[in-house]
Amino acid sequence: MSTGDVHRWYNRPSWQRRRAYQLQCEPLCKFCLQRGRVEPATVADHIDAHAGDYNKFRLGALQSLCATCHSSTKAVIEKRGYDVAIGADGVPLDPKHPVYTAARSARNH
């Protein structure tokens, strides 16, 4: 399946309805809210990448994100496997962050 074929899925009326419903149910960016910011969401993002699988595209769980978080934060998470965001207390927000893996490993030794 080519990238062009996958991109056409986003133009289908069924996707447009699902996107609109997602943004109606969750109108604010999930990532921004986790960081204490209120930002309107504009993207219905697949939580787990569908990787060209039409069933995952149609049925996969969605989250609402702003365009900035979708194109930057989500891209970093998909590339690294964890979110690099740090909370106000200086501690990473994502439990998958390597600092937590290192801490668990140290406790087990």
C-alpha positions as CSV (number, residue, x, y, z in Angstrom):
1,M,0.0,0.0,0.0
2,S,1.4,3.4,-1.0
3,T,1.5,6.5,1.2
4,G,-0.8,8.2,-1.3
5,D,-3.4,5.4,-0.7
6,V,-3.2,5.9,3.0
7,H,-3.5,9.7,2.8
8,R,-6.7,9.3,0.7
9,W,-8.3,7.5,3.7
10,Y,-8.3,10.8,5.5
11,N,-10.6,12.3,2.8
12,R,-13.3,9.7,3.2
13,P,-16.6,10.9,4.6
14,S,-16.4,8.1,7.3
15,W,-13.1,9.5,8.6
16,Q,-14.3,13.1,8.4
17,R,-17.3,12.1,10.6
18,R,-15.1,10.2,13.0
19,R,-12.7,13.1,13.3
20,A,-15.4,15.6,13.9
21,Y,-17.0,13.4,16.6
22,Q,-13.6,12.9,18.3
23,L,-13.0,16.7,18.4
24,Q,-16.5,17.3,19.6
25,C,-16.1,14.8,22.5
26,E,-12.6,16.0,23.4
27,P,-12.2,19.6,22.1
28,L,-8.9,20.3,24.0
29,C,-5.4,19.0,23.3
30,K,-4.6,16.1,25.5
31,F,-0.9,16.8,25.6
32,C,-1.3,20.4,26.4
33,L,-3.7,19.6,29.2
34,Q,-1.2,17.2,30.7
35,R,1.3,20.2,30.8
36,G,-1.2,22.6,32.4
37,R,-2.1,24.5,29.2
38,V,-5.5,24.9,27.6
39,E,-5.3,24.6,23.8
40,P,-8.0,23.7,21.3
41,A,-7.5,20.4,19.5
42,T,-7.5,20.3,15.7
43,V,-6.2,16.8,15.0
44,A,-7.9,13.5,15.8
45,D,-4.7,11.4,16.3
46,H,-4.4,7.6,16.3
47,I,-3.0,6.8,19.8
48,D,-1.2,3.7,18.3
49,A,0.1,4.3,14.7
50,H,-2.0,2.4,12.2
51,A,1.0,1.8,9.9
52,G,-1.2,1.4,6.8
53,D,-3.5,-1.2,8.4
54,Y,-7.0,-0.1,7.4
55,N,-8.7,-1.8,10.3
56,K,-6.4,0.0,12.8
57,F,-7.1,3.2,10.9
58,R,-10.9,2.8,11.1
59,L,-11.1,1.3,14.6
60,G,-8.0,2.4,16.5
61,A,-8.4,4.5,19.6
62,L,-8.1,8.3,19.0
63,Q,-7.0,11.3,21.0
64,S,-7.4,15.0,20.4
65,L,-4.3,17.0,19.8
66,C,-3.4,20.5,18.7
67,A,-1.4,20.7,15.4
68,T,1.8,21.6,17.2
69,C,1.7,18.6,19.6
70,H,0.7,16.3,16.7
71,S,3.6,17.3,14.5
72,S,6.3,17.7,17.2
73,T,5.5,16.0,20.6
74,K,3.8,13.0,19.1
75,A,6.6,12.6,16.5
76,V,9.2,12.6,19.2
77,I,7.2,10.0,21.2
78,E,6.9,7.7,18.2
79,K,10.6,8.1,17.4
80,R,12.0,7.6,20.9
81,G,9.2,5.5,22.5
82,Y,8.6,7.9,25.3
83,D,7.7,11.6,25.9
84,V,10.6,13.8,26.9
85,A,8.3,16.4,28.7
86,I,9.4,17.3,32.2
87,G,6.9,18.4,34.9
88,A,7.1,21.6,37.0
89,D,8.8,19.5,39.7
90,G,11.6,18.6,37.3
91,V,10.5,15.0,37.0
92,P,9.7,13.4,33.6
93,L,5.9,13.0,33.0
94,D,6.0,9.8,31.0
95,P,6.4,6.6,33.0
96,K,8.2,5.1,30.0
97,H,11.0,7.7,30.3
98,P,14.4,6.0,30.7
99,V,15.0,7.7,34.1
100,Y,12.2,5.4,35.5
101,T,13.7,2.3,33.9
102,A,17.1,3.2,35.4
103,A,15.6,3.8,38.8
104,R,13.7,0.4,38.7
105,S,16.9,-1.3,37.6
106,A,18.9,0.2,40.4
107,R,16.3,-0.9,43.0
108,N,16.4,-4.5,41.7
109,H,20.2,-4.8,42.2
